[in-house]
Structures are given as structure tokens and as C-alpha cells.
């Protein structure tokens, strides 16, 4: 899915795209974008805007990316791992998710912690270039090329993130997963990537999918509906769970 171009309309997406441009300049290289912006970039039919920019740092450079961003003029640190960056559209919160190699070389005994590290490392290692154009309500365009996580790793990250979130964010994460799997453009890539990832990662993905989309499917649907996904049904979640578990070799 490399070489993709996407266009968004609206002030929120223009601000986030501008923040990505600022980050690329500050780092001297394209960042790896995950989170809501990445999901919207992978869908044929983006369904929501996002106001934050989420990045992954494998900590391979001499200076951590968060330190670089916090040293920028006008930047404001937000604990524990974020920074407010000024843009022409206002301040944008940039979250930097750090993964250390030791977390990969010596995986945690906890499946949640283990999937957090492996999913974000997978996202970084397989991210592909996307050119993002966003047009504000005033007609001012922003264009930036950066690295964006692929659909499979995005599902893995979203499944793991649910356990650490409030119900509003849980609903958004679950809806993002559903939209990727129900999207005719993102689904084939997502399932192929999940089917070919490391077996230990696939096992952890299946564990989380089974918990949230099977055991707690009614809670999941309620949270999804509370965040605007009222068109989704239990039958949709059952299909999504079946496809995910099958792709991970657990169906």
C-alpha cells in the first residue's frame, strides 16, 4: 500500500496534517504515524476526524523524538509522553509512543504489555509512505508525505489499547477496528498482514480479539454506539471477530 495519496477536508485534519509536517521538519525525517490519522489514511471511506497526532519511536536515534519535539520553539510538554506543538491552525497534541528493543528481545509475560511492544514495533517496521493533503475551511491546503502504519498493525495496536482507555476511547478504538475490517480497501491488506505476522504476535492479537469481540461483544457494541457507530450491529461484530480470529489462525 505504498505511494498512497489521501485528501481530507476540515480544520481539524488540516491542523493534524500541519503538525505532521512540523514534526517531519523537526526530526529531519518522516515520522511513523499511527492512531486515528493512520486509520483514516487507510480507509476508502474515512468516517471521522481526529485532533491528535500519534507517533511511534523505536528509539534508534541518538536523541528520543519526544525530546526533540519538546525542544521546539513554542512547544509545551504534556506528561507523560506528549507535547503540544504550535501550528498555523493552533496547537496540536502529539503523542509519542516509545518502544525499546529490550521489550522485543525479552517479551513481557503479560500479553497486554507484550502486544503493546510487538504491535508498535511491527507498525514501525512495515509503515509505508502516504502523501496527505488536508484543506482547511478557509481553503488553505497542507500537504505532507510521511510514513503511516498499515491496517494489520493498526488493528493490533487498537485491540491492545482498549484495556487502558476510558469508555469513550474504547468505543473509538473498537469502531476503528470495525471500520478497517468492513472497508473494502483496508480489509484485504489487514487480513493478509494479520495472517502473515509472527505467530506469537498473532496469538496475542487473537487473545485480545476474543476478549473484546466475543466475550465482551455486548459491551463493545454499546461503547461503539456511544461514539456514533450506531449503524454497527452484533452481527457485524461477530463477522469481524470471525475474520480476525481466522486470519490469526485461531478461527
Secondary structure as UniProt FT lines:
FT   TURN            2..3
FT   STRAND          4..9
FT   HELIX           11..27
FT   STRAND          32..34
FT   HELIX           35..42
FT   STRAND          52..57
FT   HELIX           65..70
FT   TURN            73..74
FT   STRAND          76..78
FT   TURN            79..81
FT   STRAND          82..87
FT   TURN            88..89
FT   STRAND          90..98
FT   HELIX           101..105
FT   HELIX           111..126
FT   STRAND          128..135
FT   TURN            137..138
FT   STRAND          141..148
FT   HELIX           151..161
FT   HELIX           162..164
FT   HELIX           167..182
FT   TURN            184..185
FT   HELIX           186..196
FT   HELIX           199..210
FT   HELIX           211..215
FT   HELIX           217..226
FT   TURN            227..228
FT   TURN            230..231
FT   HELIX           234..247
FT   TURN            248..249
//
